[in-house]
């Protein structure tokens, strides 16, 4: 059932992407799609950031994260889809509102701000959010990429990504994760090695995953 939902969600997401791509405006930003084949399970991530008005003040932001083990166990299958409409505040800051579809919690309304700055070598994203249901949680996502040029067609690719979610009432740990990638980029493709450290619930139940990843910028 959850695998079917993952396929359906991916289909709908790419349909929305196609719709936005047909609108006039500046060239669209790349859409990174990444899959890691780890020793314990497979991880998936897609990031979409598209302007939705002529002036570029409003944008649609999506992050889709999924994980499934190699035996297709329901209890080991995860998908979290975050959608928000962001408004450009200037100086690389945006304010946003939207909803998160969570494989266990259902629909979670969110409010937050985002700081984003990028150039060919560096990318930095910091995004604190308030999750309003089923409890009030503070969630912070931070991401940094370092991509120096190695040759005219090749770049080093490194990424560190942090997720931390805490229930505000009582300060209970809900979810955290630490993601690391190192590889080589050639044109639209990036490949290398990765590590995921994921922790769940108040007792920080641990799931580790190490393997090879491939990433394509659509």
N, C-alpha and C positions, 0 to 999 in steps of 0.2 A: 504493500500500500504506500509506504513512504517513498519507495523507489519510483512509483508512478507519480507521486506528487513532485518529486525532484524533476522528472522528465517534463511534466506539465508546466512547472514553474519556469524551467529553462526555455521552453517553447514560447510562453507568454512574454518572457523578458526579451527574447530576440525579436519578437513581433513589435514590441514597444520601441526597441532600438531602431528597427527599420523605419518605423513611422517618424521618429525624430530625424533620422538621416535624410529624409525627403524634404525637410523644411529648409528654406533659404537661410544663408548666414555664412559665417567663417567656416573653414575646414573643420570637420569634427575631430575631437580629441580621440586618441587611440583608446580602445577598450581592451584592457588586459584580461586574458582568460588563462588560468593556471590550474594544472593538475599535478599532484604529487603522489607517486606510488611508493608508499612507505612499507616498513617491515610489519606494521600492524593493521593499517587501513589506508584508504585512498582519501586524499583531501582535495577539495575543489574551491576555487575562489574566482569571482568575476566582479569587476569594478566598472561602473558606468557613471559618467558625469557629463550631462548634455544641457546646453542652454535651451530655454523654451520660449524666449521672447527676443524680439529684434535687437534690443539694446544689450542683451546679455546680463540683465540684472537678476533674472530668475533662472534657476537651473534645476534639473531633475538629477538626483543622486541616488545610486543604488549600489549596495554591496551584497553579494550573495555568497554565503559560505556553506559548504556541505562536507560531510564525511561519512564514509561507509566502510565496514570491514569486508573482508573477502568472502565471508560466508553469508552475507546479506541478512544478518540478524537485525530484527527491528530495533532492539534495544541499543544497537551500536550504530544506527543510522541517524544522522543529524542533518538538518537544513535550517538556516536562518537567513531570511531575506529582509534587508532594511531598505526602505524607500522613503525619501524625503524631498520636499520642495524647499530649495534654499534661495535666500535673497542676499545679494552682494552688498555688504556694508562698507566696502573699500578697504584698502591696506591689507589685502589678502584674507579678510575675515568675512564669514557668511553666517547668517542665522537661518535655522531651518526647523520645519515641523513635518512630521510624517508618522509612519507606523512600521513596526517590525513584525514580520510573521515568523514565529518561533515554533519549532517542532514539538515543544512540550507546553509552552505557555500560551500559544495561540496568538491573537492579535494584541500587540503592545504599542500604544501610542507613545511617541517620543517628541521631545523638544530639545534643541541644542544649538551649539555654535560650532564653527569649523574654521580652523586656520590652515591654509594651504598655500604652499609656495614651491615652485619647481623651475628648474632650468635643465639643460641637457645632462648635467653631471649630478645634480642633487634633486631630491624630492622630499618634502616634509609635510606631513599631515598630522594635526592634533584636533581631535573632535570629542569634547565632553558633551554628554547628553543626560537628560532626565527621562527615565522610563516610568510611565505613569500607572501601568497596570501589569500584573495583578497586585503587585506591591510597588512602592515608590523606590526606585533604584537609581543610583548614579553610575553611569557607564562612561569609561574613557577609552578611546581608541587612538593610538599613536603609531605612526609609521614613518620610517626614514629609509630612503634608498640612496645609494652611492654608486654612480655608473660612469666611471672615468673611461675615456677613450684609450684603447690599446693599439688600434690601427684604424685606417680610414673606414673599415667595414666591421670592426669588432670592438665591443666594449666589455669591461668587467661589470658584472651585475651583483650587487649585494643589497639585502633588505633585512631590517629588523622591525618587527611589528609586535605591539603590546595591546592586549585587551584586558580591562579590569572592570568588573561589575560587582557592586556592593549594595546591599539593602540599607537604605538610610536609617530606618528604624532599628537601632541596635547594632548597626555596623557589621552585619553578617556577610561573609564572603559568599557570593552567588556563583561567579564564574570568572575565570582568568585564563589567559593564554599568551604564550610567547612563541613567536614564529621567526625563524631565521632561514635565509636563503643565500647561496653563493653560487655564481655560475658565469656563463659567457653569453653575450647577446650578439647575434648576427642578423641584421635587418629586422624582420618582425619576430624572430624566434629567440627565445632564451631557454637555456637548459643548464642543469647543475644539480647540486645536492641541497637538501633541506632538512630542517628539524622542527617539529612541533611539540610544545610542552603545554598540555591542556589540563585544567583543574576545575572540578565541579563541586558545588555545594559547600556547606559550612565546614565540612571536614577536608575539603580540597582533595577529593578523589582524583588520582593522577592517571592520565593517559599520555603516553609518549609515542612519538612516531618519527622515524628517520628513513629517508630514502632519496629517490631521484625525482626531479620535477622538470616539467616542460611548460613554457609560457608562450603565448602568442598574442601580439597586439593587433587586434582586428581594425 
